[in-house]
């Protein structure tokens, strides 16, 4: 058993080493003048565009509406690696994502609160499942730090939360919460400083090839010369590329308040809703359950806003009511925005990252843990795009598995 763990630590160290961008990628990009169009200015597309720009590529980032107008702008913005995502390589990628964000913070002030999270469920079955998942996590060769603590200890850490009596609470110490909209804005500023273009509203319309190689990307604003194209466009990925990588997207309601005094210390993942407070004082609420079946007809066109102020108020009141059942001191909050985020869900639950065999010069990056994975995917995708290499860390996530 000891030998097994020594081998895994060596393997983990090796994988960590491959996660660093080789700076000769940037030299190659400068010499060749790599032209890359990135489709989708959410957290994944913007981070990839930022990393490519930093390494010297000639980047154009486009979005059919505006940056952060999709799922990233209506996200709970939780960076985590707690759950035993399967296979282990998926969990490892999330762990590397936390490390990558901490490195990215040294370059850009991303307003991340590394406060950790507290999670529990009311129902016996759900709580049992949570603790069983924790047991699986402990079997991984390397896992993000967490502890199972008592409700009394949790109350000490988070005085405004009323935890279920005699309940075990999972404390995930490495988790963080980011202001996703602000992060996208800051990276776009950097992309422009590096000489990149950011175009919106700008719709992708097609790919043009010359002698079997990608030559340009056709858009609603005209033709953009390109050697490579990156598609990080969430729920639009399959329709734009005629592939079958994601299942029916699911909506999630996010409520964002105006800044207020300090109310919460950590990310609180309680029964029914998630809640955390950003560094600027805004409180973010995210629902756990999806929309009831009675709403499916209304949601078939995937709206991002509610059809009326009445509907908005009903959803906001419902979520705040749930939150007040276990969080004190939520009075006098002023709601800034309530929105619907449509989350891209890969068919097998794992990220889809890599080149498309049927379309030369096309690279895809779509996943439902986009906020958690953006920093590491940005680095690894950039390495593969500029070097033409393949990284072992991404081997389980290739689009080719759906061929």
N, C-alpha and C positions, 0 to 999 in steps of 0.2 A: 504493500500500500504506500509506504513512504517513497519508494522508487517511482511509482506512478505520479505522485504529486511533484516530485523533483522534475520529472520529464515535462509535466504540464507547465511548470513555472518557466522552464527554458523555452518552451514553445510560445508561451505568452509573451515573453521578453522579445523573442524573434518577431512576433506579429506586431508588437508595439514599434519595433524598429522600422518595419516596412510602412508604418502609418505616416512617417515623416516625409514631406515632399522633398525630393531630390532637387536641389537648386539648379542642376544642369537642365532641368525641364524648362526653366525660364530662359536660359541661354539659347536652347533650341528654338523656343517660341519666338525669341527676338530675331534669330538668324533667319528662320523660315518665314516669319511674318504670319503666323497662324491667325486665320480669321474665323472666329467662332460666333455663331448666333445662338443665344440662349432663349428658349421660348418658355415664358412663365416667370413672373417677378414675385413669386412667393419666397418663403424662407429658403427652400432648397435651390431654386433657380438663381436667386440673388447671391447666395453664398458661393455657388459654383462660379458665377460670373465674377464675383469679387476675387476669388482665388486665381481664376484664369487671368484676370487683368493684372493682378499683382505679379504674376509670373511672366508677363510680357506679351500675352496674346492680345490680338486686336478683337475686342469683344463688343457685341451689340446685344443688349438685353431688351426683350420686347414683352409686352403684356397686352392682352386684348382689351383690358379695362385700365387698370392702374396698379402700381406695386401694392402688394398686400391686399388686393381686392378679393382674393379667393379664400381658401381655408385658413391660410396663415393669418389673415386679418381678423378672423373669427375663431381664434384658437385659445384654449386654456393656457397654452404656453408653458407647459410643465416639461422640464428636462429630467428624465429619469432612466435608470437602468435596473430597477428593482426586480421586476417580474421575470420569471424563468421563461423568457421567449425561446421558442424552439426553432431550429436547433441551437446548440450552445453558441454557434458563430453569430447568431442574431443578438443574443444577449451581450456577447463580447463587443459587437459593433456599437451597441448602446453605451457600454462602459467607455469605449474609446471616444465616443461622442462627448462625454463629460470632460475627458481630458482635453479634447480638441477645443471645446468652448473655453476652457481656462487659458489655453494658449492664444486663442483668438482675442480674448479679453485684454491681453497685453498689447494688442495692436489697435483695438477699438473699444471704447467704453460702452459695453453692451447692456448695462443696467441689469445684471443678473443678480438675483438674491439667492445665494447658496445656503438656504435656511434649512434644508431637509424637509421631509414630509411625514405626516402622521396619517395612518389609514386604519379603518375598521369598518365592520358592517353590523347592522342590527340583527339580521336573521342568523340563526344558528348555522344553516346550511352554507350561506355565503361566507360567514366567518371561518367555518371549517375549511372551505375551499381555499380561502386566502392563506391560512396557516399551512395547508398542504403544499401550496405553491412556494411558500417560504422554505419548506423542507426540501423541495426539489432544488431550489436555488442554492442551498447549502452544499449540494452535491457537485456543483460546478467547480472546475479547477480554480477559477478566479471569479469572484463576485463582488458587486458593489457593497460597501459597508451598510449593514442594517442591524437592528436589534428588535426583539419582541419585548415590549415593556408593559407594565401594568397601567391601568387607567389613572391611578394616583400619580405615577411618574409622568404620564402624559399631561395631566392637569397642571403639574408644576411647570412643564415646558410651555404649555399653551393655556394660560389661566382663563381666557374668555371662552373656552370650549368645554361643553358638558359631555364627557365621554360616558359611554355605557358602563354601568357599575360592574365590577368583577370581570371586565373585558380585557383581553390582550390586544394591544395596539402595536402595529408595525411602524417602527421609526426608521425611515430610510435617510441616512445621514448625508448622503452625497447629492441628493436631489436639489434642483434649482428651479427658479421661475424667472423667465425672461420677458421683457417687453418686446414682443415680436415685431410689432409695427415700427417701433423706434429702431430696432436692430436692422431691419430692412432699409429704413431711411438712411441710417449711418453708412451702411455698406454701399448703397447707391451713390452717396457722396464720394466715397473712396473710388468707386468704379470710374466715375467721371474725372476724378483727379488723375487716375492712371491713364486717361485718354479714351475710356470706353464710352459708348453711346447707350442711352436708356430711352426707348421709344414707347409711348403709350398715349392714347389707345392705338394699338397696332396688332392686327390679327394675322396669324399665320395662314397662308393660303396654299402653299405647296413647296416642293423641292425641285430644283433644276439640276440635271446632271450633264456632264460633258465627258465623253470617253470613259464612262463608268465611274467617274468621280463626282462628288458633290461640288457644284460650282456656285450656287446661290440659293437663297431662300426667298420665295415670293411672299410678300406681305401686303396688307391693305395700304401701306405707305410706300409701296414700290419694292423693287428687287434689291436684296442685300447680298453682296458677295460673301461667300462662306466656303471654307474648307471642311468645316464640321458644324453640326447643329446639335444642340442639347435640348431635350424636351423634358422640362420639369413643370408640367402644366396640370398636375393633379387629375381631377376627374375628367378632363378633356383628352387625356393621353391616348386612350384607345381610339377614339373617334378621329383624332388628327392623324394617327399613324396606321389605322386599320389593323390593329392588333387586339388581343384579347387577354389583357393582363390584370384588369381589376374587375371586381364584382360591383353590384349596385351600391353607389355611395350612400352613406347614412348621414342624416343631419344632426348637428349638435347645437344647442342654444347657448350662447355666451352673453352674459350681462356684465357690462363694464361701467363702473361708477366714476364720478369725478374724484380728485384727490381728497383725502380726509386724514384725520389723525390716526396714529398707529392703533390697530385693532387686533392684528394677528401677527405671530412671529414666524409661522411655518406654513407650508402648503397643507391644507386640511382636506383630506379625502374622506368625507363622511358619508353617511347613509343618504343617498339620493342626489347630492351635489358635491362638487369640488369647489373649494374656496381658497384664494390666496391674495395677499396684498403686495402690490408692486412697490419698488423702492420710492416711486413718486407719490405713494399714498393711494393710488387707485386700487379698488377691490374688484377682483375678477371672480365671477361665478360661472361654473360650467355644469351642465346637467349630465347625469350618468346614463339615464335611460334614453332610448330613442323616441321618436314621435309615435303616439298611439295610432292604431290602424285607421281610426276615424279621420285622421289628418292626411292619409296617403294621397288621396285624390288632389287635395290642395297643394301638396308638395311635389307633384309629379314633374313640374317644370323647374324644380330645384331653385326656388327663390332664396335670396340672401337676406331679404328683409320681410317683415310681417306685413300682411295686406292692409292693416289699419292700425291706428293708435290704440284702439280697443284691444286688438289681438296682442299687440306688444305689451300693454299693461297687464293683461291676463297672464302671459308667460312670465313676465318679470315678477309679478306678485306671487305666482306659484313657486318659483324658485327661491325667492326671499323667504317665503313662509316655511319651506322645507329647511332652509339654512338656519332660521331662527329657532328651530326645534333643538339644535345642538350648539349654536353659537350665540353668545350674549353680545350686547353692545353693537348691534347692527342698525340701530335707529339712526334717523337723520342722514341716511345715505342718499345721495343724489345720483340717479342713473344717467350716465352720459350716452350710452348706446346699448341696444340689444340687437343681436344679429344671429343669423343662422349660418353655421359653417358646414360645408359639404365635404366630408372627409373621404379621400380616395382610399379604397380598401383593396389591396392586391388579393387575387383569388385564393392564394394559400396563406395569406396573412403576413408573408415576409416581404421585405423591400424588393423592388425591381430596379436594378442598377446595372448598366452596362450597354454595350453596343448591340444594335439590331443587325442580325445577319442579313436580312433581306433588303436593308437600306444602308448602303455604304455611307460612312461619314456621319451616321446618326447614333447618338448616345441618349439613353433614357434614364431618368431618375424619378421614380414615383413610389410613395410609401405613406402609411398612416402613422408614423411616428416622426413626421418631418421635422418638428421642432427639436426633438431629442437628437436626431441624426444629422441635422444640417451641417454642423461644423466639421464632422469627420467625413461625411459624404462629399462636401465641398473639396476637401483636401485630396481624398483618394480618387474622386472622379477627375479632378484636374490632372493628377499624375497620369492616369490612364489616357486621358484625351490628348495631352501634349506629348507623352512618350510613346504612345501606341502600345503600352504595356498592359499586363493583367496583374491584379493584386490578389493574393491568396485570401485576404480577408473578405473579399467580395465574391468568392467563387460560388457560394450558395444562393446568390441573389440575381443571377443572370436572367435576362428576358428570354433566353433560348429555352428555358424550362417549360415555357408555354407553347412551344412550336408543335 
